[in-house]
Amino acid sequence: MNIFKGEKESCDVGLYGLAVMGQNFALNMASHQFKVVVGNRSPAKVDLTVQRAKDEGNLPLVGSSGPEDFVNKLKKPRKIILLVMAGPPVDSTIETLSEFLEPGDLIVDGGNEWYTNTTRRALELEKRGILFMGMGISGGEEGARYGPSLMPGSKKKAYDLMEPILLKCAAQVDDGPCTGYIGPIGSGNYVKMVHNGIEYGDMQLIAEVYDCLRKIVGLNNDDMSRQFAKWNEGALSSYLIEIT
């Protein structure tokens, strides 16, 4: 049995929304010894995540039986990360959880949200004294588990609450963690949007090079694999070239 089960106000952070990205980021935080409570509309995903935490080293992660129980297991001021589908599901989840929140608590939306929606939500929650952050997350499912790039945009007060968690759970490179205070509300989502545009442009270029090598140059898959591996040793070295 997890020693934190049933304890109120014992958890450092909560994560609501347990598709694979949500599960993995919750386990990432727990791996860095933050006590995490998880919640989801369907209890099966909660049970699965709790079992994964147990299987991966009895990590400090607990489940919740519903929105109120989820909120009650968090230390004040509460910090909640949402990883649900962008758009109306974010609004409905905020509405459900905020019923149990208090002034000074923080909600972080980690989805790929349109930045103006993030600004709107922040203004709505501000009337109730609840802080809001929009945070881009890059790195996919593996990055979420072992270290993503994190792009938080919010009031500085909100960022300061999350900073200890973000600095430890982000990807670590030679010059430090792949995160930092981006700027005011909406800026994190905007930067993630630009990031995605660059990434998809790179992917299109890689796909076109592949097509030219196959159809014009006449290389087979083994030849192309060796060529991409060679490129990955030089100036073109990158994650996208590596996985190609």
GIWOFEN-V535973 format. One record per pair of residues at least 24 apart in sequence whose C-alpha atoms are under 6 Angstrom apart, sorted by the first residue. I is the first residue (numbers start at 1). J is the second residue. Records with the same first field share a line. If there is no record, write none. Layout:
I = J ; J
//
This chain:
5 = 62
8 = 72 ; 73
9 = 72 ; 73 ; 74 ; 75
10 = 73 ; 74 ; 75
11 = 35 ; 36 ; 73 ; 74 ; 75
12 = 75
13 = 79 ; 80
14 = 38 ; 80
15 = 80 ; 81 ; 82
16 = 40 ; 82
17 = 83 ; 84
21 = 141
22 = 83
23 = 49
24 = 144 ; 145
25 = 144 ; 145
28 = 145
30 = 59 ; 60
35 = 60 ; 61
36 = 61
37 = 61 ; 62 ; 63
38 = 63
39 = 64
67 = 97
77 = 104 ; 105
78 = 105 ; 106
79 = 106
80 = 107 ; 108
81 = 107 ; 108 ; 109
82 = 108 ; 109 ; 110
83 = 110 ; 111
86 = 111 ; 113
103 = 129 ; 130
104 = 129 ; 130
105 = 130
106 = 130 ; 131 ; 132
107 = 132
108 = 132 ; 133 ; 134
109 = 134 ; 135
110 = 135 ; 136
115 = 186 ; 189 ; 190
118 = 186
119 = 185 ; 186
134 = 188
135 = 188
136 = 188 ; 189 ; 192
147 = 171
149 = 178
150 = 179
151 = 188
152 = 182 ; 188
153 = 182 ; 183 ; 184 ; 185 ; 186 ; 187 ; 188
154 = 184 ; 185
155 = 184
//
